[in-house]
Amino acid sequence: MNDTDRRMKERSVNRTIKPRDLRSMLETRQDVTILDVRRKADYDADNGVLPDAEWRDPEKVEAWSMDLPKKRDVVIYCARGGSVSNRVLDQLLNKGIQAQYIEGGIAGWKEAGGETIEKPSREDKGDHEQQG
């Protein structure tokens, strides 16, 4: 088995990241992109987001995934770490993007004591919704 095959196998087994492991990554300032892929209704209903997370429409992965770095870890989360995260993750992995999703979604993150911040207003974050 070559290195690429080994990494692909590890990725297929390691689809998720535990909230505590993500917290460690963030505390040690590892370079990671965090994307909130909750359905729009779930995103709109909750005022909290993970620090530095950007919302991306899970229905438009094709449109925004091309802009993601392939040599940087990407962590995504939805409301509970279920079907939305799995569907988005499959699409990202198929594009060669190093991605995982948070076990339990934002709910699991909060239950584990993870920090959330008030989501920025539309004016503060720009118009990412049209991008994806």
C-alpha positions in Angstrom: 0.0 0.0 0.0 1.5 3.4 -1.0 1.2 6.6 1.0 -1.7 7.9 -0.9 -3.7 4.7 -0.5 -2.8 4.7 3.2 -4.0 8.3 3.7 -7.2 7.6 1.8 -7.9 4.6 4.0 -7.3 6.6 7.1 -9.6 9.3 5.8 -12.3 6.8 5.1 -12.1 5.5 8.6 -11.6 8.9 10.2 -14.7 10.8 8.8 -15.3 12.5 12.1 -13.4 14.6 14.6 -14.3 14.7 18.3 -15.0 18.1 19.7 -12.1 17.8 22.1 -9.7 17.1 19.3 -10.9 20.1 17.3 -10.5 22.2 20.4 -6.9 21.0 20.7 -6.3 21.9 17.1 -7.6 25.4 17.6 -5.7 25.9 20.9 -2.4 25.0 19.2 -3.4 27.3 16.3 -3.3 24.5 13.7 -4.3 25.8 10.2 -7.9 24.6 9.8 -10.8 25.9 7.8 -14.1 25.6 9.7 -17.4 25.5 7.7 -20.9 25.6 9.0 -23.0 23.5 6.6 -26.2 23.6 8.5 -29.4 23.9 6.4 -30.3 27.5 6.1 -33.4 27.1 8.4 -31.2 25.5 11.1 -28.5 28.2 10.6 -31.1 31.0 10.8 -32.7 29.5 13.9 -29.5 29.5 16.0 -27.6 32.7 16.9 -24.3 30.8 17.6 -21.5 29.7 15.4 -18.0 28.3 16.0 -15.3 31.0 16.1 -14.0 31.7 12.6 -16.6 29.4 11.0 -18.1 30.5 7.7 -21.6 29.3 6.6 -21.9 27.5 3.3 -25.1 26.3 1.8 -25.1 22.5 1.9 -27.2 22.4 -1.2 -24.5 24.2 -3.3 -21.3 22.3 -2.5 -20.4 22.2 -6.1 -20.3 26.0 -6.3 -18.2 26.7 -3.2 -16.0 23.6 -2.8 -13.7 24.6 -5.7 -12.4 27.5 -3.6 -11.3 25.2 -0.7 -7.6 24.5 -0.1 -6.7 20.9 -0.8 -3.6 20.9 1.5 -5.4 22.3 4.6 -7.6 20.5 7.0 -11.3 21.4 6.6 -13.8 20.7 9.4 -17.5 21.0 8.8 -20.5 20.8 11.0 -24.2 20.7 10.8 -26.8 20.8 13.5 -26.3 17.2 14.9 -23.6 15.6 12.8 -25.9 13.4 10.7 -27.0 13.3 7.1 -26.1 16.8 6.1 -22.5 16.5 7.3 -22.2 13.1 5.7 -23.5 14.2 2.4 -21.3 17.3 2.3 -18.3 15.3 3.5 -18.7 12.7 0.7 -18.6 15.5 -1.9 -15.6 17.1 -0.4 -13.6 13.9 0.0 -14.4 13.0 -3.7 -12.8 16.3 -4.7 -9.6 15.5 -2.8 -10.3 17.9 0.1 -9.0 16.8 3.5 -12.2 17.1 5.5 -13.9 15.7 8.6 -17.1 16.6 10.4 -17.6 17.3 14.1 -19.1 14.3 15.9 -22.6 15.5 17.1 -22.5 18.7 15.0 -22.8 22.0 16.7 -25.0 20.4 19.4 -22.1 18.0 20.3 -19.6 20.9 20.2 -21.7 22.8 22.7 -22.3 19.8 24.9 -18.6 19.2 25.1 -18.1 22.8 26.3 -16.9 24.2 22.9 -17.1 27.9 22.5 -19.6 29.5 20.2 -19.9 33.2 19.3 -22.7 35.3 18.1 -22.9 34.9 14.3 -21.9 38.0 12.4 -24.6 40.1 10.7 -24.8 39.9 6.9 -23.0 43.2 6.6 -20.1 41.9 8.7 -19.5 38.7 6.8 -20.2 39.8 3.3 -22.5 38.0 0.9 -21.3 34.4 1.3 -24.8 33.1 0.7 -24.6 33.8 -3.0 -21.3 31.9 -3.2 -22.7 28.9 -1.6 
